[in-house]
Amino acid sequence: MYAILSSYLTIAKWRDFLILGKLRLSFSVVFSTGAGYLIGASQFEWRAFTSLMIGGLLITMAANAFNQIMEKDIDARMSRTQQRPLPTGRLGVPEAYLAAVVMTAVGLYYLLKVNALTASFGLISLILYVFAYTPLKAMTPFAVFVGAVPGAMPFMLGWVAATGRFGIEPGTLFALQFLWQFAHFWSIAWILHEDYKKVNYTLLPSARPDSKSSFQILMYAIASVVVSVLPAFHFTGRLHLTVFSTGIVLLLGLYFIWSAYRLHRKPSIYNARGVMRTSILYLTLIQVIFVMDKFLFQ
């Protein structure tokens, strides 16, 4: 018994559990949740905010863990993922399942401490990601649309956690992150196209890196930028932007669109990587600007 317990106290073992849950990626997801909370909150509450951050992080890590369990054999065949804990045998499937279940249970507990609606959306997000998006990836490019639903939840979830309700404001935040994901994810699928071919994944809209796929990336980049400036026109309830903040958001959006246009004009992995990096920068900065606008400019 001592030998079994001591094996779980090693730094390497805990590191593998963090890799299983994709800790760094999960933190970026929770960043969106925190931004949504700060935008929506009329009064900041440390306990609710802390519970939201812990619960959101654990639910995201649980979804990633379940995903890696289901794709263990597929990960072993792809260069990008073959060194993960499950394909290498550093973690066994039973202990990975146990970790995923514990993270789910504890994550939902903390989200319930915020409010029931937040916990419900968190659970829906996990279910869609694990039981819809993950299996669909092997069947159809439409999986990206399904996966964009749970992927768009974090920004919205923060507002719901702060207010306890759903409405036009969190709906706008959801739409923004939903549309943004297509340019972001398809640029990643473009970069990893050859690796995905090893496991028969066709995730680009035209099933290959070509002008049709790049055109879709450009259109969704434009759509996400349009939604990002809607709060300036007071179509979105309490969610609104000042003229100054709108100008910055629009400039960032034009840079995002330009990177997508460059990919469409000259399709290449290099330009796809540019879209991926620009998309991350764009979403992060506009979330920061939305928060700053509320606390500094209004």
Rosetta silent file (secondary structure, phi, psi, omega in degrees, C-alpha in Angstrom):
SEQUENCE: MYAILSSYLTIAKWRDFLILGKLRLSFSVVFSTGAGYLIGASQFEWRAFTSLMIGGLLITMAANAFNQIMEKDIDARMSRTQQRPLPTGRLGVPEAYLAAVVMTAVGLYYLLKVNALTASFGLISLILYVFAYTPLKAMTPFAVFVGAVPGAMPFMLGWVAATGRFGIEPGTLFALQFLWQFAHFWSIAWILHEDYKKVNYTLLPSARPDSKSSFQILMYAIASVVVSVLPAFHFTGRLHLTVFSTGIVLLLGLYFIWSAYRLHRKPSIYNARGVMRTSILYLTLIQVIFVMDKFLFQ
SCORE:     score description
SCORE:     0.000 S_00000001
   1 L     0.000  -43.363  179.288    0.000    0.000    0.000 S_00000001
   2 H   -61.641  -39.637 -179.561    2.816    2.399    0.873 S_00000001
   3 H   -64.835  -38.630  179.524    4.508    1.658   -2.443 S_00000001
   4 H   -66.538  -46.430 -179.068    1.279    2.399   -4.352 S_00000001
   5 H   -65.089  -40.157 -177.911    0.671    5.670   -2.527 S_00000001
   6 H   -65.112  -29.407  179.456    4.270    6.788   -2.847 S_00000001
   7 H   -66.153  -26.419 -179.864    4.114    6.315   -6.627 S_00000001
   8 L   -88.382   -3.758  178.257    1.391    8.976   -6.754 S_00000001
   9 L   -96.418    0.078  179.535    3.464   11.416   -4.756 S_00000001
  10 L   -75.720  147.337  179.277    6.177   11.683   -7.387 S_00000001
  11 H   -62.097  -39.067 -178.050    6.520   14.929   -9.276 S_00000001
  12 H   -62.241  -39.854 -179.557    6.548   13.045  -12.587 S_00000001
  13 H   -65.724  -46.576  179.342    3.201   11.391  -11.843 S_00000001
  14 H   -65.843  -33.733  176.609    1.484   14.652  -10.944 S_00000001
  15 H   -62.436  -39.075  179.058    3.023   16.298  -13.999 S_00000001
  16 H   -66.446  -36.312  176.186    1.418   13.620  -16.155 S_00000001
  17 H   -64.652  -37.554  178.106   -1.977   14.283  -14.583 S_00000001
  18 H   -68.558  -36.522  175.487   -1.570   17.972  -15.419 S_00000001
  19 H   -66.562  -39.207  177.617   -0.642   17.063  -18.997 S_00000001
  20 H   -57.106  -39.794  179.726   -3.699   14.806  -19.134 S_00000001
  21 L   -90.211    1.578 -178.910   -5.857   17.797  -18.278 S_00000001
  22 L    50.253   64.528 -172.908   -3.859   20.181  -20.519 S_00000001
  23 H   -56.519  -46.416 -176.795   -3.294   22.631  -17.675 S_00000001
  24 H   -64.455  -42.933  176.501   -1.823   25.470  -19.755 S_00000001
  25 H   -63.646  -40.306 -179.340   -4.613   25.320  -22.337 S_00000001
  26 H   -63.481  -35.957  177.300   -7.184   25.098  -19.544 S_00000001
  27 H   -62.749  -39.345  179.594   -5.792   28.265  -17.949 S_00000001
  28 H   -65.532  -34.665  176.713   -6.313   30.151  -21.218 S_00000001
  29 H   -65.990  -44.638 -178.525   -9.935   28.963  -21.264 S_00000001
  30 H   -67.327  -27.054  174.569  -10.469   30.094  -17.679 S_00000001
  31 H   -57.001  -43.728  177.681   -8.989   33.488  -18.592 S_00000001
  32 H   -62.012  -40.579  179.204  -12.026   34.009  -20.842 S_00000001
  33 H   -62.642  -44.553  178.974  -14.332   32.988  -18.001 S_00000001
  34 H   -62.118  -40.347  177.973  -12.713   35.471  -15.645 S_00000001
  35 H   -63.049  -43.262  178.358  -13.033   38.249  -18.211 S_00000001
  36 H   -60.432  -38.981  178.878  -16.717   37.464  -18.660 S_00000001
  37 H   -64.195  -47.471 -177.396  -17.252   37.625  -14.907 S_00000001
  38 H   -63.426  -35.707  178.840  -15.526   40.991  -14.559 S_00000001
  39 H   -68.885  -39.133 -174.165  -17.560   42.455  -17.424 S_00000001
  40 H   -85.782  -23.997 -171.914  -20.854   41.202  -16.031 S_00000001
  41 L   -72.845  129.147  172.366  -20.400   41.740  -12.293 S_00000001
  42 L   -83.326  -24.353  175.841  -22.075   44.771  -10.742 S_00000001
  43 L  -145.434  124.088 -177.060  -20.195   43.978   -7.542 S_00000001
  44 L   -72.444  130.506  177.834  -17.066   41.842   -7.364 S_00000001
  45 L  -123.344  115.391 -175.679  -17.302   38.885   -4.962 S_00000001
  46 H   -60.131  -42.168 -177.242  -14.067   37.068   -4.219 S_00000001
  47 H   -63.658  -45.814  179.404  -15.717   33.826   -3.109 S_00000001
  48 H   -65.153  -42.676 -179.158  -17.853   33.544   -6.226 S_00000001
  49 H   -63.871  -43.639  179.440  -14.959   34.505   -8.486 S_00000001
  50 H   -64.420  -43.649  178.124  -12.593   31.998   -6.848 S_00000001
  51 H   -61.925  -40.074  178.531  -15.182   29.212   -7.032 S_00000001
  52 H   -62.679  -44.841 -178.584  -15.784   30.058  -10.699 S_00000001
  53 H   -65.437  -44.961  179.848  -12.076   29.933  -11.529 S_00000001
  54 H   -66.045  -48.574 -179.033  -11.490   26.641   -9.696 S_00000001
  55 H   -62.596  -44.624  179.500  -14.653   25.024  -11.034 S_00000001
  56 H   -63.399  -40.827  178.915  -14.067   26.219  -14.587 S_00000001
  57 H   -63.559  -45.497 -177.518  -10.473   25.041  -14.565 S_00000001
  58 H   -68.414  -38.812  178.214  -11.360   21.583  -13.264 S_00000001
  59 H   -65.597  -40.663  178.182  -14.268   21.078  -15.684 S_00000001
  60 H   -64.672  -43.938  178.919  -12.037   22.088  -18.602 S_00000001
  61 H   -65.453  -36.867  177.687   -9.266   19.764  -17.439 S_00000001
  62 H   -63.115  -44.022  178.899  -11.786   16.936  -16.984 S_00000001
  63 H   -61.136  -42.655  178.137  -13.046   17.390  -20.556 S_00000001
  64 H   -64.555  -37.831  179.340   -9.478   17.298  -21.845 S_00000001
  65 H   -66.096  -46.933  176.913   -8.751   14.180  -19.791 S_00000001
  66 H   -59.519  -40.397  178.404  -11.806   12.325  -21.118 S_00000001
  67 H   -59.366  -44.266 -179.711  -10.818   13.401  -24.618 S_00000001
  68 H   -69.286  -32.507  176.027   -7.336   11.928  -24.235 S_00000001
  69 H   -64.432  -47.107 -178.131   -8.738    8.690  -22.847 S_00000001
  70 H   -67.083  -28.937 -176.617  -11.076    8.297  -25.818 S_00000001
  71 L  -106.929   22.825 -176.624   -8.330    9.180  -28.306 S_00000001
  72 H   -55.264  -49.553 -177.832   -5.524    7.211  -26.670 S_00000001
  73 H   -69.423  -35.100  177.577   -4.905    4.959  -29.685 S_00000001
  74 H   -67.733  -42.588  178.782   -5.255    7.848  -32.135 S_00000001
  75 H   -59.500  -33.296 -178.941   -2.782    9.954  -30.151 S_00000001
  76 L   -66.868  -19.876 -177.349   -0.254    7.132  -30.385 S_00000001
  77 L   -97.397   -8.915 -177.326   -0.262    7.446  -34.190 S_00000001
  78 L  -105.407  136.055 -177.494    0.181   11.228  -34.400 S_00000001
  79 L   -59.296  -39.422 -175.640    3.577   12.900  -34.059 S_00000001
  80 L   -67.279  -27.755 -169.512    2.142   15.811  -32.061 S_00000001
  81 L  -119.410   -3.069 -171.212    0.479   13.634  -29.413 S_00000001
  82 L   -69.927  -11.995  177.817    2.352   10.340  -29.225 S_00000001
  83 L   -97.795   10.441  176.902    4.341   11.437  -26.153 S_00000001
  84 L   -68.082  162.100 -173.603    1.261   12.083  -24.041 S_00000001
  85 H   -58.629  -38.130 -177.390    0.913   10.090  -20.787 S_00000001
  86 H   -74.626  -47.517  178.214   -1.623    7.519  -22.045 S_00000001
  87 H   -61.146  -32.524 -179.345    0.025    6.513  -25.371 S_00000001
  88 H   -83.901  -12.881 -179.526    3.383    6.133  -23.627 S_00000001
  89 L    86.019    6.285  178.757    1.912    4.148  -20.741 S_00000001
  90 L   -68.142  -27.382  171.909    3.034    6.621  -18.081 S_00000001
  91 L  -123.909  142.600  175.298   -0.612    6.710  -16.991 S_00000001
  92 L   -90.781  158.441 -179.359   -3.057    3.831  -17.150 S_00000001
  93 H   -60.875  -43.832  179.598   -6.622    4.229  -18.409 S_00000001
  94 H   -58.463  -43.878 -178.771   -8.231    3.397  -15.008 S_00000001
  95 H   -72.135  -28.778  175.452   -6.256    6.063  -13.164 S_00000001
  96 H   -67.894  -43.067  176.046   -6.929    8.550  -15.972 S_00000001
  97 H   -59.934  -44.155 -179.749  -10.670    7.833  -15.686 S_00000001
  98 H   -60.415  -44.408  179.168  -10.483    8.287  -11.925 S_00000001
  99 H   -61.978  -43.163 -178.560   -8.724   11.631  -12.328 S_00000001
 100 H   -64.634  -42.368 -179.819  -11.282   12.801  -14.909 S_00000001
 101 H   -66.242  -43.010  179.197  -14.250   11.798  -12.738 S_00000001
 102 H   -63.023  -44.349  178.865  -12.790   13.462   -9.642 S_00000001
 103 H   -62.416  -38.250  178.021  -12.077   16.665  -11.571 S_00000001
 104 H   -63.416  -49.147 -177.239  -15.643   16.637  -12.929 S_00000001
 105 H   -62.863  -47.200 -178.911  -17.207   16.132   -9.512 S_00000001
 106 H   -68.603  -38.871  178.093  -15.090   18.744   -7.742 S_00000001
 107 H   -61.231  -45.422  178.385  -15.447   21.181  -10.638 S_00000001
 108 H   -65.218  -35.738  177.038  -19.238   20.929  -10.608 S_00000001
 109 H   -58.261  -46.032 -178.737  -19.238   21.338   -6.825 S_00000001
 110 H   -70.368  -36.783  178.227  -17.420   24.657   -7.122 S_00000001
 111 H   -67.812  -34.753  176.012  -19.604   25.861  -10.005 S_00000001
 112 H   -64.783  -29.422  176.702  -22.717   25.016   -7.975 S_00000001
 113 H   -66.463  -23.831  176.743  -21.346   27.261   -5.231 S_00000001
 114 H   -79.105  -65.166  170.593  -21.591   30.102   -7.754 S_00000001
 115 L  -171.825  162.360 -174.469  -25.093   29.287   -9.018 S_00000001
 116 H   -65.762  -34.425 -179.127  -27.016   26.410  -10.588 S_00000001
 117 H   -65.885  -40.224  177.431  -27.133   27.979  -14.066 S_00000001
 118 H   -62.402  -45.218  179.307  -23.338   28.245  -14.194 S_00000001
 119 H   -63.796  -37.671  179.616  -22.979   24.601  -13.156 S_00000001
 120 H   -64.171  -45.976  178.260  -25.552   23.557  -15.763 S_00000001
 121 H   -64.418  -37.655  177.741  -23.712   25.315  -18.572 S_00000001
 122 H   -62.425  -42.712  179.429  -20.425   23.831  -17.353 S_00000001
 123 H   -67.713  -42.311  177.734  -21.871   20.320  -17.423 S_00000001
 124 H   -59.861  -42.128  179.597  -23.436   20.848  -20.866 S_00000001
 125 H   -60.309  -46.136  179.609  -20.084   22.068  -22.156 S_00000001
 126 H   -62.791  -45.529 -178.278  -18.293   18.969  -20.876 S_00000001
 127 H   -62.204  -44.928  179.994  -20.926   16.581  -22.280 S_00000001
 128 H   -64.163  -41.752 -178.509  -20.870   18.185  -25.735 S_00000001
 129 H   -65.435  -44.871 -173.987  -17.082   18.200  -25.879 S_00000001
 130 H   -80.404  -46.814 -170.284  -16.633   14.607  -24.739 S_00000001
 131 H   -98.707   -9.000  176.836  -19.652   12.808  -26.174 S_00000001
 132 H  -116.085  -61.668 -176.644  -20.357   14.826  -29.333 S_00000001
 133 H   -61.239  -48.755 -175.481  -17.268   16.669  -30.555 S_00000001
 134 H   -59.449  -51.397  178.695  -14.686   13.980  -29.750 S_00000001
 135 H   -68.968  -30.872 -178.692  -16.368   11.069  -31.603 S_00000001
 136 H   -68.813  -24.576 -179.979  -17.507   13.306  -34.483 S_00000001
 137 L   -55.897  -31.806 -178.778  -13.910   14.328  -35.246 S_00000001
 138 L   -84.619   -3.875 -172.989  -13.383   10.911  -36.827 S_00000001
 139 L  -113.678  -40.348 -169.520  -16.539   11.181  -38.943 S_00000001
 140 L  -156.904  147.768  173.190  -17.048   14.651  -40.383 S_00000001
 141 L   -62.356  -17.880  178.302  -15.618   18.195  -40.628 S_00000001
 142 L   -61.753  -16.262  177.745  -18.941   19.271  -39.074 S_00000001
 143 H   -55.419  -31.778 -179.551  -17.363   18.262  -35.756 S_00000001
 144 H   -63.205  -38.397  177.794  -15.744   21.702  -35.677 S_00000001
 145 H   -66.092  -41.451  178.249  -19.182   23.354  -35.534 S_00000001
 146 H   -65.218  -44.888 -179.621  -20.240   21.061  -32.701 S_00000001
 147 H   -66.315  -23.433  179.717  -16.985   21.645  -30.839 S_00000001
 148 H   -69.679  -20.425  179.258  -17.381   25.401  -31.217 S_00000001
 149 H   -69.006  -57.494  176.115  -20.395   25.302  -28.873 S_00000001
 150 H   -64.697  -30.242  178.713  -18.548   24.158  -25.721 S_00000001
 151 H   -66.761  -22.890  179.974  -15.554   26.155  -26.889 S_00000001
 152 L   -91.280   -5.526 -175.390  -17.667   29.329  -26.842 S_00000001
 153 H   -67.275  -38.907 -168.819  -19.033   28.738  -23.334 S_00000001
 154 H   -56.366  -48.968 -179.008  -16.225   30.230  -21.161 S_00000001
 155 H   -59.447  -46.123  178.250  -16.656   33.945  -22.006 S_00000001
 156 H   -63.777  -40.517 -175.410  -20.430   33.617  -21.643 S_00000001
 157 H   -60.411  -35.917  178.858  -20.116   31.511  -18.488 S_00000001
 158 H   -61.448  -43.713  178.156  -18.348   34.320  -16.660 S_00000001
 159 H   -63.820  -44.468  179.981  -21.264   36.709  -17.231 S_00000001
 160 H   -61.470  -38.968  178.650  -23.786   34.057  -16.171 S_00000001
 161 H   -64.793  -36.198 -177.518  -21.765   33.411  -13.010 S_00000001
 162 H   -76.609  -31.577 -172.786  -21.744   37.118  -12.181 S_00000001
 163 H  -110.988  -21.339 -177.653  -25.439   37.764  -12.849 S_00000001
 164 L    75.856   15.347 -178.677  -27.170   34.401  -12.432 S_00000001
 165 L  -145.715  160.948  173.832  -29.042   34.834  -15.709 S_00000001
 166 L  -111.324  143.365 -179.263  -28.734   34.362  -19.456 S_00000001
 167 L  -167.343 -158.985 -176.199  -29.669   37.119  -21.908 S_00000001
 168 H   -64.409  -34.312 -177.256  -28.517   39.246  -24.835 S_00000001
 169 H   -66.373  -57.024  177.462  -25.238   40.184  -23.137 S_00000001
 170 H   -65.141  -27.497  176.387  -23.866   36.666  -22.509 S_00000001
 171 H   -63.609  -37.819  177.085  -25.397   35.646  -25.835 S_00000001
 172 H   -66.899  -42.766  177.953  -23.204   38.244  -27.555 S_00000001
 173 H   -62.240  -39.248  176.792  -20.112   37.019  -25.722 S_00000001
 174 H   -63.176  -46.924 -178.496  -20.988   33.479  -26.772 S_00000001
 175 H   -61.529  -40.639 -179.482  -21.457   34.501  -30.415 S_00000001
 176 H   -60.211  -50.784 -177.428  -18.146   36.352  -30.468 S_00000001
 177 H   -73.791  -28.881  176.667  -16.128   33.393  -29.192 S_00000001
 178 H   -62.975  -50.866 -178.350  -18.172   30.904  -31.251 S_00000001
 179 H   -67.670  -37.216 -179.814  -17.404   32.664  -34.541 S_00000001
 180 H   -59.213  -34.526 -172.681  -13.781   33.323  -33.560 S_00000001
 181 H   -63.055  -29.366 -175.221  -13.084   29.627  -33.117 S_00000001
 182 H   -66.632  -47.994  176.758  -13.439   28.714  -36.778 S_00000001
 183 H   -62.452  -40.913 -178.851  -10.572   30.859  -37.999 S_00000001
 184 H   -65.393  -53.112 -174.104   -8.535   29.797  -34.978 S_00000001
 185 H   -71.419  -39.736 -179.455   -9.176   26.063  -35.147 S_00000001
 186 H   -66.575  -29.407  175.081   -9.085   25.752  -38.928 S_00000001
 187 H   -67.374  -36.432  175.775   -5.699   27.481  -38.982 S_00000001
 188 H   -67.234  -43.429  178.640   -4.469   24.820  -36.534 S_00000001
 189 H   -61.938  -33.274  177.078   -6.041   22.083  -38.680 S_00000001
 190 H   -64.524  -47.727 -178.959   -4.240   23.575  -41.681 S_00000001
 191 H   -62.593  -39.560 -174.660   -0.868   23.433  -39.900 S_00000001
 192 L   -99.101   17.342 -174.745   -1.463   19.874  -38.672 S_00000001
 193 H   -54.244  -46.059 -177.952   -3.158   18.589  -41.822 S_00000001
 194 H   -65.893  -36.455  177.820   -0.515   15.946  -42.574 S_00000001
 195 H   -68.374  -42.016  178.511   -0.555   14.701  -38.989 S_00000001
 196 H   -65.023  -31.279  179.286   -4.359   14.497  -38.998 S_00000001
 197 H   -62.061  -27.909 -179.727   -4.248   12.529  -42.259 S_00000001
 198 L   -62.193  -27.302 -177.821   -2.459    9.713  -40.397 S_00000001
 199 L  -115.225   15.263  177.096   -5.657    9.080  -38.426 S_00000001
 200 L    62.101   34.350  173.669   -8.112   10.005  -41.219 S_00000001
 201 L   -90.552  126.134  174.508   -9.251   13.237  -39.591 S_00000001
 202 L  -120.109   94.158 -171.260  -10.605   15.769  -42.099 S_00000001
 203 L  -104.138  -14.113  175.530  -11.305   18.886  -40.074 S_00000001
 204 L   -74.937  149.769 -174.943  -10.891   21.634  -42.666 S_00000001
 205 L   -59.914  -31.781  177.286  -14.170   22.737  -44.304 S_00000001
 206 L  -103.010   10.831  177.857  -13.088   21.529  -47.756 S_00000001
 207 L    72.857    3.723  179.478  -11.171   18.568  -46.247 S_00000001
 208 L  -156.293  158.017  177.509   -7.840   20.000  -47.451 S_00000001
 209 L   -77.576   92.712 -178.570   -5.729   23.153  -47.124 S_00000001
 210 L  -140.789 -174.227 -176.341   -6.885   25.055  -50.197 S_00000001
 211 H   -65.485  -28.124  177.994   -8.488   28.351  -51.236 S_00000001
 212 H   -66.799  -43.361  178.063  -11.969   27.112  -50.250 S_00000001
 213 H   -66.875  -42.230 -178.836  -10.836   26.491  -46.688 S_00000001
 214 H   -65.901  -32.578  177.361   -8.927   29.784  -46.527 S_00000001
 215 H   -65.870  -41.249  176.987  -12.011   31.658  -47.774 S_00000001
 216 H   -62.314  -41.723  177.909  -14.084   30.155  -44.938 S_00000001
 217 H   -59.644  -44.441  179.739  -11.395   31.204  -42.464 S_00000001
 218 H   -63.166  -43.923 -178.278  -11.529   34.754  -43.828 S_00000001
 219 H   -63.555  -41.208 -179.530  -15.347   34.918  -43.654 S_00000001
 220 H   -73.432  -30.728  174.019  -15.468   33.758  -40.043 S_00000001
 221 H   -62.959  -44.179  177.833  -12.714   36.175  -39.065 S_00000001
 222 H   -61.989  -43.977 -178.511  -14.811   39.009  -40.518 S_00000001
 223 H   -62.513  -41.098 -179.323  -17.945   37.739  -38.748 S_00000001
 224 H   -66.440  -35.515  178.782  -16.213   37.578  -35.360 S_00000001
 225 H   -69.221  -39.964  177.578  -14.945   41.153  -35.758 S_00000001
 226 H   -58.444  -46.346  179.910  -18.449   42.400  -36.678 S_00000001
 227 H   -64.696  -35.332 -176.449  -19.879   40.842  -33.512 S_00000001
 228 H   -65.772  -23.409 -179.866  -17.050   42.281  -31.395 S_00000001
 229 H  -100.405   -2.651  178.787  -18.068   45.868  -32.233 S_00000001
 230 H   -56.976  -37.487  179.789  -21.843   45.394  -31.799 S_00000001
 231 H   -58.774  -20.392  178.870  -21.702   46.568  -28.142 S_00000001
 232 H   -68.880  -20.822 -176.510  -20.726   50.033  -29.410 S_00000001
 233 H  -101.008   10.101  175.495  -24.209   50.406  -30.936 S_00000001
 234 L    59.016   34.803  173.636  -26.050   49.514  -27.702 S_00000001
 235 L   -87.848   -4.091 -165.375  -27.683   46.440  -29.225 S_00000001
 236 L  -123.539   38.911  174.217  -26.464   44.325  -26.340 S_00000001
 237 L    61.972 -130.563 -179.235  -28.104   45.536  -23.145 S_00000001
 238 L   -73.569  -11.354  178.984  -25.654   46.340  -20.356 S_00000001
 239 L   -87.120  104.789  179.048  -22.780   45.157  -22.524 S_00000001
 240 L  -146.184  160.025 -177.749  -21.510   48.230  -24.357 S_00000001
 241 L  -121.025  147.903  171.925  -18.236   49.847  -25.400 S_00000001
 242 L   -75.488  166.640  179.872  -17.066   53.446  -25.517 S_00000001
 243 H   -60.882  -41.380 -178.976  -15.952   54.960  -28.809 S_00000001
 244 H   -61.074  -49.055 -179.197  -12.298   54.768  -27.745 S_00000001
 245 H   -65.681  -37.989  178.449  -12.471   51.059  -26.886 S_00000001
 246 H   -61.075  -39.535  178.612  -14.438   50.297  -30.037 S_00000001
 247 H   -61.272  -42.309  179.246  -11.687   51.894  -32.095 S_00000001
 248 H   -67.014  -44.296  178.880   -9.047   49.662  -30.507 S_00000001
 249 H   -59.733  -41.572 -179.464  -11.204   46.551  -30.915 S_00000001
 250 H   -66.899  -40.375  177.858  -11.774   47.428  -34.569 S_00000001
 251 H   -62.794  -43.726  176.444   -8.066   47.974  -35.237 S_00000001
 252 H   -62.000  -40.202  179.160   -7.263   44.592  -33.676 S_00000001
 253 H   -64.012  -40.529  178.228  -10.044   43.060  -35.729 S_00000001
 254 H   -64.179  -35.581  176.135   -8.704   44.514  -38.963 S_00000001
 255 H   -66.227  -39.929  177.349   -5.310   43.003  -38.171 S_00000001
 256 H   -62.197  -46.677  179.081   -7.009   39.641  -37.572 S_00000001
 257 H   -62.937  -41.176 -179.841   -8.877   39.935  -40.886 S_00000001
 258 H   -61.122  -40.471  179.334   -5.690   40.940  -42.684 S_00000001
 259 H   -65.334  -37.342  177.571   -3.886   37.806  -41.450 S_00000001
 260 H   -69.912  -38.254  177.516   -6.778   35.662  -42.703 S_00000001
 261 H   -64.419  -39.266  178.401   -6.791   37.511  -46.040 S_00000001
 262 H   -61.450  -38.894  176.677   -3.045   36.904  -46.384 S_00000001
 263 H   -65.392  -41.400 -179.447   -3.660   33.174  -45.927 S_00000001
 264 H   -66.463  -37.367 -178.871   -6.411   33.249  -48.555 S_00000001
 265 H   -73.413  -39.739  179.853   -4.227   35.155  -50.997 S_00000001
 266 L  -132.201   82.377 -177.914   -1.159   32.985  -50.423 S_00000001
 267 L   -61.200  125.634  178.747   -2.177   29.648  -48.865 S_00000001
 268 L  -166.877  159.611  176.078    0.701   28.174  -46.856 S_00000001
 269 H   -62.944  -36.916  179.712    1.498   26.679  -43.474 S_00000001
 270 H   -59.020  -47.956 -179.925    3.484   29.812  -42.676 S_00000001
 271 H   -71.855  -30.977  174.693    0.459   32.065  -43.201 S_00000001
 272 H   -64.758  -38.909  176.886   -1.826   29.602  -41.401 S_00000001
 273 H   -64.912  -33.781  176.238    0.502   29.832  -38.424 S_00000001
 274 H   -64.516  -40.579  177.133    0.163   33.607  -38.658 S_00000001
 275 H   -63.516  -43.849 -179.315   -3.642   33.326  -38.447 S_00000001
 276 H   -59.160  -48.880 -178.447   -3.379   31.032  -35.442 S_00000001
 277 H   -66.127  -41.744  179.819   -1.082   33.406  -33.542 S_00000001
 278 H   -65.214  -37.779 -179.344   -3.074   36.480  -34.515 S_00000001
 279 H   -63.698  -41.073  178.442   -6.339   34.845  -33.452 S_00000001
 280 H   -63.941  -46.142  179.243   -4.973   34.118  -29.973 S_00000001
 281 H   -61.498  -43.635 -177.787   -3.670   37.671  -29.637 S_00000001
 282 H   -60.459  -53.399 -176.805   -6.946   39.115  -30.926 S_00000001
 283 H   -62.769  -43.868 -179.049   -9.252   37.249  -28.534 S_00000001
 284 H   -61.119  -46.755 -176.104   -7.022   37.844  -25.512 S_00000001
 285 H   -70.133  -38.229 -179.159   -6.641   41.559  -26.135 S_00000001
 286 H   -70.206  -30.259  175.310  -10.298   42.292  -26.887 S_00000001
 287 H   -66.482  -40.929  176.452  -11.297   40.519  -23.665 S_00000001
 288 H   -62.816  -42.242 -179.305   -8.828   42.690  -21.780 S_00000001
 289 H   -65.419  -40.391  177.469  -10.196   45.789  -23.551 S_00000001
 290 H   -58.755  -42.594  179.487  -13.798   44.849  -22.687 S_00000001
 291 H   -67.704  -47.417 -179.689  -12.776   44.628  -19.021 S_00000001
 292 H   -61.787  -37.841  179.913  -10.730   47.849  -19.106 S_00000001
 293 H   -59.269  -41.722 -178.528  -13.555   49.674  -20.858 S_00000001
 294 H   -66.458  -43.724 -171.840  -15.926   48.885  -18.010 S_00000001
 295 H   -92.071  -18.481 -175.152  -13.567   49.891  -15.208 S_00000001
 296 H  -115.239  -31.240 -169.374  -11.591   52.732  -16.789 S_00000001
 297 H  -111.973   -5.271 -178.016  -13.588   54.383  -19.561 S_00000001
 298 L  -109.549    0.000    0.000  -17.233   54.290  -18.476 S_00000001
